[in-house]
Amino acid sequence: IVFDENEVVTYRFLCKQWRLHANVAKQLLKDFCVRQQLHQRKVFVWYALFRSSSFVLVPETKIERYRNRASSCHVYAVLQSRNEDPCVIYTADLKNSLRGFYKMSAIEHLR
C-alpha cells in the first residue's frame, strides 16, 4: 500500500483493516521499515513517543531530539515520501476511520 498506492499507512489502519492487536500492527510496520532498509528502498517514518500520561507524534528527522524524554517509542506511520506535516498523519487516520464508517449500510445513503 505504501508503494503501490502511495498511501500513509498507520498502525491504526492495519488494526482496522486486518483486525490486529495494536502491538502486532506496530511490529509489522517496524519489520516493514527494516526490510525496506535492507533492500535500500527509502520510506519515511513517524514515531509515537510515549511519556507518563501522553504521547507525541514525531517525524524520523526529529526522533533523536525527543527519544530520551520518552518511556517508549513505536512506529506510528510509514510514508513513501518525506513529509513532516502532522496533518498528513491526522488526515490519513481520519480517512481510514471514515472508510469503515461509510461501510455501515444505514450511513451509506447519507454520502
N, CA and C atoms as a LAMMPS dump frame, in Angstrom:
ITEM: TIMESTEP
0
ITEM: NUMBER OF ATOMS
333
ITEM: BOX BOUNDS ff ff ff
-5.0000000000000000e+02 5.0000000000000000e+02
-5.0000000000000000e+02 5.0000000000000000e+02
-5.0000000000000000e+02 5.0000000000000000e+02
ITEM: ATOMS id mol type element x y z
1 1 1 N 0.837 -1.19 0
2 1 2 C 0 0 0
3 1 3 C 0.876 1.246 0
4 2 1 N 1.96 1.21 0.75
5 2 2 C 2.85 2.373 0.832
6 2 3 C 3.392 2.716 -0.548
7 3 1 N 3.871 1.716 -1.283
8 3 2 C 4.474 1.968 -2.588
9 3 3 C 3.453 1.898 -3.723
10 4 1 N 2.524 0.96 -3.661
11 4 2 C 1.569 0.777 -4.756
12 4 3 C 0.576 1.925 -4.871
13 5 1 N 0.064 2.383 -3.751
14 5 2 C -0.969 3.416 -3.768
15 5 3 C -0.492 4.735 -3.179
16 6 1 N 0.775 4.799 -2.804
17 6 2 C 1.361 5.997 -2.2
18 6 3 C 0.524 6.487 -1.016
19 7 1 N 0.103 5.556 -0.193
20 7 2 C -0.731 5.864 0.968
21 7 3 C 0.115 6.012 2.228
22 8 1 N -0.427 6.75 3.173
23 8 2 C 0.131 6.791 4.52
24 8 3 C -0.462 5.591 5.248
25 9 1 N 0.381 4.713 5.726
26 9 2 C -0.099 3.519 6.428
27 9 3 C 0.22 3.681 7.904
28 10 1 N -0.826 3.747 8.715
29 10 2 C -0.654 3.875 10.155
30 10 3 C -0.942 2.526 10.816
31 11 1 N -0.477 2.386 12.038
32 11 2 C -0.77 1.14 12.753
33 11 3 C -2.275 1.015 12.979
34 12 1 N -2.96 2.144 13.115
35 12 2 C -4.413 2.11 13.313
36 12 3 C -5.12 1.554 12.076
37 13 1 N -4.612 1.908 10.899
38 13 2 C -5.162 1.366 9.657
39 13 3 C -5.015 -0.154 9.633
40 14 1 N -3.829 -0.642 9.982
41 14 2 C -3.599 -2.092 9.994
42 14 3 C -4.505 -2.781 11.008
43 15 1 N -4.697 -2.155 12.159
44 15 2 C -5.586 -2.724 13.19
45 15 3 C -7 -2.897 12.653
46 16 1 N -7.51 -1.869 11.997
47 16 2 C -8.879 -1.923 11.482
48 16 3 C -8.993 -2.839 10.276
49 17 1 N -8.041 -2.713 9.36
50 17 2 C -8.106 -3.459 8.104
51 17 3 C -8.01 -4.962 8.326
52 18 1 N -7.101 -5.382 9.184
53 18 2 C -6.854 -6.808 9.382
54 18 3 C -7.207 -7.287 10.785
55 19 1 N -7.846 -6.43 11.557
56 19 2 C -8.276 -6.78 12.917
57 19 3 C -7.125 -7.315 13.763
58 20 1 N -6.065 -6.539 13.772
59 20 2 C -4.869 -6.903 14.525
60 20 3 C -4.826 -6.161 15.85
61 21 1 N -4.148 -6.729 16.808
62 21 2 C -3.855 -6.027 18.055
63 21 3 C -2.901 -4.884 17.723
64 22 1 N -2.989 -3.801 18.443
65 22 2 C -2.16 -2.623 18.179
66 22 3 C -0.668 -2.943 18.2
67 23 1 N -0.237 -3.739 19.147
68 23 2 C 1.19 -4.07 19.231
69 23 3 C 1.659 -4.903 18.038
70 24 1 N 0.8 -5.765 17.53
71 24 2 C 1.14 -6.559 16.347
72 24 3 C 1.266 -5.644 15.132
73 25 1 N 0.343 -4.71 14.992
74 25 2 C 0.383 -3.772 13.867
75 25 3 C 1.638 -2.899 13.918
76 26 1 N 2.004 -2.436 15.099
77 26 2 C 3.222 -1.628 15.246
78 26 3 C 4.459 -2.439 14.884
79 27 1 N 4.485 -3.694 15.282
80 27 2 C 5.624 -4.555 14.957
81 27 3 C 5.7 -4.817 13.454
82 28 1 N 4.543 -4.989 12.806
83 28 2 C 4.53 -5.178 11.354
84 28 3 C 5.118 -3.967 10.637
85 29 1 N 4.743 -2.778 11.084
86 29 2 C 5.294 -1.566 10.472
87 29 3 C 6.8 -1.473 10.69
88 30 1 N 7.232 -1.811 11.882
89 30 2 C 8.67 -1.779 12.177
90 30 3 C 9.421 -2.773 11.292
91 31 1 N 8.895 -3.985 11.171
92 31 2 C 9.514 -5.005 10.32
93 31 3 C 9.543 -4.559 8.86
94 32 1 N 8.471 -3.918 8.416
95 32 2 C 8.413 -3.399 7.049
96 32 3 C 9.531 -2.383 6.816
97 33 1 N 9.725 -1.494 7.76
98 33 2 C 10.779 -0.477 7.642
99 33 3 C 12.163 -1.117 7.573
100 34 1 N 12.388 -2.114 8.395
101 34 2 C 13.682 -2.81 8.396
102 34 3 C 13.913 -3.493 7.05
103 35 1 N 12.883 -4.166 6.518
104 35 2 C 13.018 -4.831 5.221
105 35 3 C 13.302 -3.836 4.101
106 36 1 N 12.66 -2.674 4.169
107 36 2 C 12.892 -1.666 3.131
108 36 3 C 14.32 -1.137 3.2
109 37 1 N 14.843 -0.985 4.401
110 37 2 C 16.237 -0.549 4.552
111 37 3 C 17.193 -1.585 3.972
112 38 1 N 16.918 -2.861 4.195
113 38 2 C 17.766 -3.926 3.649
114 38 3 C 17.775 -3.913 2.12
115 39 1 N 16.625 -3.568 1.524
116 39 2 C 16.513 -3.509 0.061
117 39 3 C 16.835 -2.116 -0.479
118 40 1 N 17.289 -1.247 0.404
119 40 2 C 17.668 0.129 0.066
120 40 3 C 16.529 0.906 -0.593
121 41 1 N 15.325 0.676 -0.107
122 41 2 C 14.156 1.457 -0.526
123 41 3 C 13.824 2.393 0.619
124 42 1 N 13.782 3.652 0.347
125 42 2 C 13.57 4.651 1.39
126 42 3 C 12.089 4.798 1.713
127 43 1 N 11.772 4.72 2.989
128 43 2 C 10.446 5.064 3.496
129 43 3 C 10.641 6.1 4.595
130 44 1 N 9.636 6.91 4.798
131 44 2 C 9.686 7.936 5.824
132 44 3 C 8.789 7.494 6.972
133 45 1 N 9.303 7.574 8.182
134 45 2 C 8.618 7.013 9.349
135 45 3 C 8.229 8.113 10.334
136 46 1 N 7.033 7.969 10.889
137 46 2 C 6.59 8.783 12.017
138 46 3 C 6.539 7.865 13.229
139 47 1 N 6.997 8.378 14.362
140 47 2 C 7.031 7.599 15.596
141 47 3 C 6.059 8.177 16.615
142 48 1 N 5.521 7.293 17.441
143 48 2 C 4.74 7.703 18.605
144 48 3 C 5.646 7.523 19.81
145 49 1 N 5.928 8.621 20.479
146 49 2 C 6.75 8.585 21.688
147 49 3 C 5.83 8.747 22.881
148 50 1 N 5.898 7.798 23.788
149 50 2 C 5.021 7.801 24.951
150 50 3 C 5.767 8.315 26.169
151 51 1 N 5.072 9.166 26.909
152 51 2 C 5.579 9.666 28.186
153 51 3 C 4.667 9.126 29.273
154 52 1 N 4.767 9.657 30.448
155 52 2 C 3.985 9.128 31.57
156 52 3 C 2.481 9.148 31.309
157 53 1 N 1.944 10.235 30.809
158 53 2 C 0.495 10.307 30.613
159 53 3 C 0.102 10.861 29.251
160 54 1 N 1.023 10.901 28.314
161 54 2 C 0.705 11.435 26.995
162 54 3 C 1.629 10.829 25.941
163 55 1 N 1.329 11.147 24.694
164 55 2 C 2.244 10.734 23.633
165 55 3 C 2.329 11.849 22.603
166 56 1 N 3.399 11.826 21.841
167 56 2 C 3.628 12.836 20.812
168 56 3 C 4.064 12.121 19.537
169 57 1 N 3.571 12.597 18.392
170 57 2 C 3.99 12.058 17.105
171 57 3 C 5.173 12.86 16.602
172 58 1 N 6.218 12.151 16.201
173 58 2 C 7.47 12.798 15.813
174 58 3 C 7.955 12.196 14.493
175 59 1 N 8.305 13.048 13.515
176 59 2 C 8.888 12.51 12.281
177 59 3 C 10.289 11.983 12.54
178 60 1 N 10.739 11.074 11.7
179 60 2 C 12.041 10.436 11.931
180 60 3 C 13.188 11.434 11.951
181 61 1 N 13.036 12.571 11.291
182 61 2 C 14.115 13.566 11.276
183 61 3 C 14.323 14.225 12.632
184 62 1 N 13.332 14.123 13.521
185 62 2 C 13.425 14.767 14.836
186 62 3 C 13.426 13.764 15.988
187 63 1 N 13.556 12.493 15.674
188 63 2 C 13.416 11.453 16.697
189 63 3 C 14.488 11.547 17.774
190 64 1 N 15.712 11.84 17.401
191 64 2 C 16.797 11.887 18.392
192 64 3 C 16.588 13.003 19.41
193 65 1 N 15.958 14.06 18.987
194 65 2 C 15.71 15.194 19.875
195 65 3 C 14.732 14.84 20.995
196 66 1 N 13.791 13.945 20.712
197 66 2 C 12.73 13.643 21.672
198 66 3 C 12.851 12.274 22.332
199 67 1 N 13.61 11.368 21.758
200 67 2 C 13.641 9.98 22.227
201 67 3 C 14.05 9.844 23.69
202 68 1 N 15.008 10.631 24.142
203 68 2 C 15.491 10.477 25.523
204 68 3 C 14.458 10.902 26.566
205 69 1 N 13.428 11.624 26.157
206 69 2 C 12.379 12.052 27.096
207 69 3 C 11.184 11.096 27.119
208 70 1 N 11.244 10.044 26.33
209 70 2 C 10.1 9.145 26.201
210 70 3 C 10.336 7.842 26.954
211 71 1 N 9.245 7.261 27.44
212 71 2 C 9.349 5.964 28.107
213 71 3 C 9.314 4.822 27.097
214 72 1 N 8.675 5.045 25.944
215 72 2 C 8.702 4.05 24.871
216 72 3 C 8.501 4.735 23.525
217 73 1 N 8.89 4.033 22.482
218 73 2 C 8.856 4.588 21.133
219 73 3 C 8.384 3.5 20.173
220 74 1 N 7.39 3.818 19.337
221 74 2 C 6.85 2.849 18.385
222 74 3 C 6.686 3.495 17.02
223 75 1 N 6.77 2.691 15.968
224 75 2 C 6.457 3.183 14.63
225 75 3 C 4.955 3.436 14.587
226 76 1 N 4.569 4.645 14.206
227 76 2 C 3.155 5.007 14.129
228 76 3 C 2.652 4.954 12.692
229 77 1 N 3.48 5.461 11.768
230 77 2 C 3.058 5.521 10.368
231 77 3 C 4.259 5.433 9.447
232 78 1 N 3.991 4.961 8.227
233 78 2 C 5.026 4.851 7.201
234 78 3 C 4.502 5.517 5.932
235 79 1 N 5.359 6.325 5.324
236 79 2 C 5.031 7.03 4.09
237 79 3 C 6.112 6.741 3.059
238 80 1 N 5.768 6.922 1.802
239 80 2 C 6.754 6.713 0.754
240 80 3 C 7.694 7.906 0.637
241 81 1 N 7.167 9.098 0.828
242 81 2 C 7.998 10.288 0.662
243 81 3 C 8.103 11.056 1.973
244 82 1 N 9.137 11.857 2.065
245 82 2 C 9.366 12.628 3.286
246 82 3 C 8.287 13.7 3.437
247 83 1 N 7.666 13.71 4.6
248 83 2 C 6.662 14.718 4.909
249 83 3 C 6.666 14.926 6.419
250 84 1 N 6.918 16.142 6.841
251 84 2 C 6.997 16.439 8.271
252 84 3 C 5.765 17.162 8.793
253 85 1 N 4.705 17.177 8.011
254 85 2 C 3.471 17.837 8.418
255 85 3 C 2.586 16.837 9.163
256 86 1 N 2.322 17.061 10.447
257 86 2 C 1.492 16.111 11.203
258 86 3 C 0.061 16.024 10.684
259 87 1 N -0.387 17.027 9.944
260 87 2 C -1.741 16.984 9.381
261 87 3 C -1.902 15.818 8.406
262 88 1 N -0.821 15.425 7.753
263 88 2 C -0.871 14.293 6.826
264 88 3 C -1.224 13.016 7.581
265 89 1 N -0.643 12.843 8.748
266 89 2 C -0.917 11.653 9.559
267 89 3 C -2.351 11.7 10.086
268 90 1 N -2.764 12.855 10.59
269 90 2 C -4.126 13.018 11.099
270 90 3 C -5.147 12.747 9.997
271 91 1 N -4.906 13.297 8.807
272 91 2 C -5.828 13.113 7.688
273 91 3 C -5.923 11.646 7.285
274 92 1 N -4.799 10.951 7.281
275 92 2 C -4.809 9.522 6.938
276 92 3 C -5.622 8.733 7.955
277 93 1 N -5.445 9.022 9.238
278 93 2 C -6.224 8.335 10.274
279 93 3 C -7.711 8.646 10.134
280 94 1 N -8.03 9.907 9.866
281 94 2 C -9.429 10.309 9.706
282 94 3 C -10.046 9.624 8.492
283 95 1 N -9.331 9.626 7.387
284 95 2 C -9.821 8.987 6.16
285 95 3 C -10.071 7.498 6.38
286 96 1 N -9.161 6.838 7.058
287 96 2 C -9.332 5.41 7.324
288 96 3 C -10.479 5.147 8.285
289 97 1 N -10.696 6.039 9.241
290 97 2 C -11.83 5.89 10.16
291 97 3 C -13.144 6.041 9.408
292 98 1 N -13.2 7.024 8.513
293 98 2 C -14.427 7.244 7.748
294 98 3 C -14.682 6.122 6.753
295 99 1 N -13.62 5.51 6.263
296 99 2 C -13.759 4.388 5.333
297 99 3 C -14.593 3.281 5.982
298 100 1 N -14.334 2.972 7.225
299 100 2 C -15.11 1.972 7.942
300 100 3 C -16.492 2.476 8.308
301 101 1 N -16.591 3.762 8.596
302 101 2 C -17.856 4.385 8.971
303 101 3 C -18.863 4.284 7.831
304 102 1 N -18.422 4.545 6.607
305 102 2 C -19.331 4.53 5.467
306 102 3 C -19.68 3.129 4.99
307 103 1 N -19.052 2.115 5.546
308 103 2 C -19.413 0.746 5.196
309 103 3 C -20.719 0.329 5.857
310 104 1 N -21.15 1.077 6.868
311 104 2 C -22.404 0.762 7.544
312 104 3 C -23.554 1.093 6.599
313 105 1 N -24.447 0.162 6.375
314 105 2 C -25.488 0.312 5.356
315 105 3 C -26.396 1.512 5.6
316 106 1 N -26.748 1.801 6.837
317 106 2 C -27.644 2.918 7.121
318 106 3 C -26.974 4.255 6.833
319 107 1 N -25.681 4.325 6.977
320 107 2 C -24.956 5.575 6.775
321 107 3 C -24.556 5.749 5.317
322 108 1 N -24.455 4.671 4.585
323 108 2 C -24.013 4.724 3.198
324 108 3 C -24.89 5.651 2.363
325 109 1 N -26.168 5.716 2.656
326 109 2 C -27.093 6.54 1.886
327 109 3 C -26.918 8.028 2.161
328 110 1 N -26.23 8.385 3.226
329 110 2 C -26.03 9.791 3.568
330 110 3 C -24.907 10.433 2.767
331 111 1 N -24.099 9.658 2.136
332 111 2 C -22.956 10.17 1.379
333 111 3 C -23.317 11.187 0.368
